[in-house]
Amino acid sequence: MAMPEYSTEYADMDDETLAAAAKSDPEAAAEIIRRVLPSIRAASLSISPPISDDLLQEGLLGALSAIKSFDPQKSSLRGYLLLCARSKMLSALKRNSPIDAQTSSEDIADDSSAEEYERRELFERLYVAMKKCLTPLERSVLTSCMAGRSYRETAAELSISEKSVDNAVQRARKKLRKELGG
């Protein structure tokens, strides 16, 4: 069975737009964020509906900073941006429960530089482990689930059953636990 592309919405994103966004072109970055905004909003609602607006702002900051470090050779744009946005939202939730409205974006950027380095290092280890020990189906399923999609959405996207999604996730988790020593 041929695997479908991970995301068709990003297929038409040209290299020039990505390069311009990485060099802080506000229009290019806005176009990328416009495309990922609904998914970041959904993730913020799934994490904590009462403070989803605050989490959305954190997620957007995470996605914006991730644009500069994106490497198309290592991952899909959508998956990487959503992973970074979700990580930023979860970090904010841990740090501030509920998020303190007095925290400035500069404070957040200063606090998150060490976290960002650790997150990138962990992401790199995870990416290498995924490439090394997972099948293409397991990688596709896990990437989709990590991007915040439900088993039902993942199954529909990949044209497989929800049970196949669950099996692939369980196999992937077992293999990654063994590979990463967790």
N, C-alpha and C positions, 0 to 999 in steps of 0.2 A: 504494500500500500504506500503510495507516495505521500510524503508529509507535506501539508500545506504550509505556506509562509506563515510565520508567527504573527505578523500584523500587516495587513494591506494598507492601513492608513499611513504608515510610515514609508511604504515602498516608494512613493513619489517624492520623498524628501531627498533633495539632491545634495551632493557633497558640498557644493558652494554654500548652501544654507547652513549646513552643519559647521563648516569651517568658519563662516561669518559669525555664527552664534558663539562658537568657542573663543572668538576674538572679541567678544563683548559687543557685537552688533545688536542693539536693542530690538530692531525689527525682526531679525532672524530668530532671536531667542523668543520673542513674543509669539512667532508663528509655531515654534516647537511647543511652547507651553500651551498655546491654544489647543493643540491636538491632544495633549496629555491631561489637560485640566479635568475633563469629566471623570477620568480614572482616579486622579488624585482626590477629587471631591468624594467619590464613592469610597475610597480608602479611608478618608477622614471620618465619614459617617459610620463606617463599619468599626472603627476603633473606638470612638466615643461620640455618639450623636449630640449630647448636650454642649460639647465644646468643639464641634466639628469645624466651625468657622476659624477658630484659633489654630486648630490642627491643619486646616487647609493652607493657611498662611505659612505655617512651618514647612509643610510639604512642598509648597511652591518655592520656598527658599532652597530647600534641599534639591529640588529638580533643577533650579537655575544654576546652582553651584556644580551640579553633576554634568551639565552640558559641557563645561570646560574640560572635564576629565574623561569624557566618553571616547571609547576606542571601538570603532565599528568592527574591528577584527576579533574582538573579544565577546561581544554581546549584542543583543538587539537594543536599539535606542529606547523603545518603549519600556522594555523590561528593566533596563538599567535606571532610567529616570524614575520609574515607579518604585524600584527597590530603594533608591536613595531618598525619595520623598517619604516613603513609609518609614524608613529608618529614622529620618529627621523627626517625623511626627511622634514616633515611639520614644525617642530620646527626649523630646520636649515634654511628653506626658510623664515620663519618669522624673524629669528634673522639676517640673512645675505641675502639681496636681491641685487645682486646675492651673492652667497656664497663666502666669502673672502678666497682666496687661502692661506693666511698667517696663518689661524687658525690651530693650531695643534690638534691632536687627544686628547692630555692631556687636553687642554683648553676645548674641547668639553665635555670630561668626567667630568671635574670639574663643568662646567656650567649646565650639565644635571642631576646631582644627585638629586636636588630638583624636577626637572621636572619628572625624572624617578619615584620618590616616589609618586608624585601626579598622574602620569599616572597609576602606579600599583594600587593605591587606587581607582581611577576611574574605571579601568579595573575590579577590584574585585567587586565594587558596581554594575557595568554593568552585570558582570557574574552572580551574585546572583539574580539580577532582572530578567535576561533572564531565569534562571532556575525556578524562582518562578512563573512568569506570562506568559511565552510564550509556545506555543505548540511546539512539536518536529519539525514540518514543519517550523514554524516561526523562530525557533532557527537555523535550518539548512540554511534557506534562508538568514537570517541576517548575520550569520557567514561567509557565502560564499561571500556576497556582501561587508562585512567589510574587507575581505581578498583581495579585489580589483577585483573581478570577475564582469563581466557585467551581466545584467539580462538574456541575451541570454545564456551565459556560465553557469550561475546558473540553468537556466531552463533545459538545456541539461544534466547537472550533476545530477539533481534530477528527471529527466524524468517528468517534469511538463511544463505547458505553461508559456510564459513570463508574461502573464496577472496574472497568479497564483502567480508568483514571486512578481510582483508589489503589488498585494493585500496583500500578506504575509508581505512584507516590511511595507506597510502602517499600517496594523494592529499592527505589532510589534512596530513601532515607536509610535503609539498612546498609547499602553499599557505601554511602557517604559517611555514615557513622564509622564504618570499618576503615575507610580510606583516611578520614581526618582524625581518627583516634578518639572519637567522642562516644 
